[in-house]
């Protein structure tokens, strides 16, 4: 079931999936989290639009992607600079 009535949740879902792409992950992940939250709010206000699962997937995958990319940058750039 595709929540075509809840566009923020749907776009957040796809951005969360695409945030797994290296280099683009941080920006897409942040956008996925923001749109996922907006999609959850919309689904809460208007239950007929559905899309809560898509919104949660966008939030979780987007958040994990931002975290993983940030840790990678910290390990690859900052730690060697401290030596």
Sine and cosine of phi, psi and omega as CSV:
sin_phi,cos_phi,sin_psi,cos_psi,sin_omega,cos_omega
0.00,0.00,0.83,-0.55,-0.01,-1.00
-0.98,-0.20,0.84,-0.54,-0.04,-1.00
-0.99,0.17,0.96,0.28,-0.07,-1.00
-0.93,0.38,-0.29,0.96,0.04,-1.00
-1.00,0.10,-0.25,0.97,0.01,-1.00
-0.91,-0.41,0.98,0.19,-0.09,-1.00
-0.88,0.47,-0.67,0.74,0.01,-1.00
-0.86,0.51,-0.64,0.77,0.01,-1.00
-0.91,0.41,-0.67,0.74,-0.02,-1.00
-0.92,0.39,-0.71,0.70,0.03,-1.00
-0.92,0.39,-0.63,0.77,0.06,-1.00
-0.87,0.49,-0.63,0.78,0.05,-1.00
-0.87,0.49,-0.78,0.62,-0.03,-1.00
-0.91,0.40,-0.63,0.77,0.05,-1.00
-0.91,0.42,-0.58,0.81,0.07,-1.00
-0.88,0.47,-0.68,0.73,0.04,-1.00
-0.91,0.42,-0.72,0.70,-0.02,-1.00
-0.95,0.30,-0.25,0.97,0.03,-1.00
-0.94,0.33,-0.14,0.99,0.06,-1.00
-0.97,0.22,-0.14,0.99,0.04,-1.00
-0.96,0.28,0.79,-0.61,0.02,-1.00
-0.86,0.52,0.49,-0.87,0.02,-1.00
0.97,0.23,-0.64,0.77,0.02,-1.00
-1.00,-0.05,-0.16,0.99,-0.16,-0.99
-0.85,0.52,-0.65,0.76,-0.06,-1.00
-0.91,0.41,-0.76,0.66,-0.03,-1.00
-0.91,0.41,-0.70,0.71,0.01,-1.00
-0.93,0.38,-0.58,0.81,0.01,-1.00
-0.91,0.42,-0.68,0.73,0.03,-1.00
-0.89,0.46,-0.71,0.71,0.02,-1.00
-0.89,0.46,-0.62,0.79,0.01,-1.00
-0.90,0.44,-0.66,0.75,0.01,-1.00
-0.91,0.42,-0.72,0.69,-0.01,-1.00
-0.88,0.47,-0.75,0.67,0.00,-1.00
-0.93,0.37,-0.53,0.85,0.08,-1.00
-0.89,0.45,-0.66,0.75,0.04,-1.00
-0.91,0.42,-0.69,0.73,0.05,-1.00
-0.88,0.47,-0.63,0.77,0.04,-1.00
-0.91,0.42,-0.63,0.77,0.07,-1.00
-0.90,0.44,-0.67,0.75,0.03,-1.00
-0.89,0.46,-0.69,0.73,0.00,-1.00
-0.90,0.44,-0.67,0.74,0.02,-1.00
-0.91,0.40,-0.53,0.85,0.04,-1.00
-0.95,0.32,-0.62,0.79,0.00,-1.00
-0.97,0.23,-0.59,0.81,-0.05,-1.00
-0.79,-0.62,1.00,0.09,-0.08,-1.00
-0.85,0.52,-0.37,0.93,-0.03,-1.00
-0.96,0.29,-0.26,0.97,-0.01,-1.00
-0.99,0.13,-0.28,0.96,0.03,-1.00
0.87,0.50,-0.30,-0.95,0.11,-0.99
0.99,-0.11,0.17,0.98,-0.02,-1.00
-0.90,0.43,-0.62,0.78,-0.01,-1.00
-0.92,0.39,-0.68,0.73,0.04,-1.00
-0.88,0.48,-0.66,0.75,0.01,-1.00
-0.89,0.46,-0.71,0.71,0.01,-1.00
-0.90,0.43,-0.63,0.78,0.04,-1.00
-0.89,0.46,-0.68,0.73,0.05,-1.00
-0.88,0.48,-0.67,0.74,-0.01,-1.00
-0.91,0.40,-0.75,0.66,-0.09,-1.00
-0.93,0.36,-0.78,0.62,-0.04,-1.00
-0.93,0.38,-0.65,0.76,0.05,-1.00
-0.88,0.47,-0.69,0.72,0.02,-1.00
-0.91,0.42,-0.69,0.72,0.03,-1.00
-0.91,0.41,-0.58,0.81,0.03,-1.00
-0.92,0.40,-0.69,0.72,0.05,-1.00
-0.88,0.48,-0.69,0.72,0.01,-1.00
-0.89,0.46,-0.73,0.69,-0.03,-1.00
-0.91,0.42,-0.68,0.73,0.01,-1.00
-0.91,0.41,-0.61,0.79,0.03,-1.00
-0.91,0.41,-0.67,0.74,0.04,-1.00
-0.90,0.43,-0.65,0.76,0.02,-1.00
-0.89,0.46,-0.71,0.71,0.01,-1.00
-0.90,0.44,-0.67,0.75,0.03,-1.00
-0.87,0.49,-0.70,0.72,-0.03,-1.00
-0.96,0.30,-0.57,0.82,-0.10,-1.00
-1.00,0.05,-0.48,0.88,-0.11,-0.99
-0.93,-0.37,-0.78,0.62,-0.13,-0.99
-0.97,0.26,-0.72,0.70,-0.06,-1.00
-0.88,0.47,-0.73,0.69,0.05,-1.00
-0.90,0.43,-0.49,0.87,0.02,-1.00
-0.94,0.35,-0.42,0.91,0.00,-1.00
-0.98,0.18,-0.24,0.97,-0.04,-1.00
-0.98,0.21,0.00,0.00,0.00,0.00
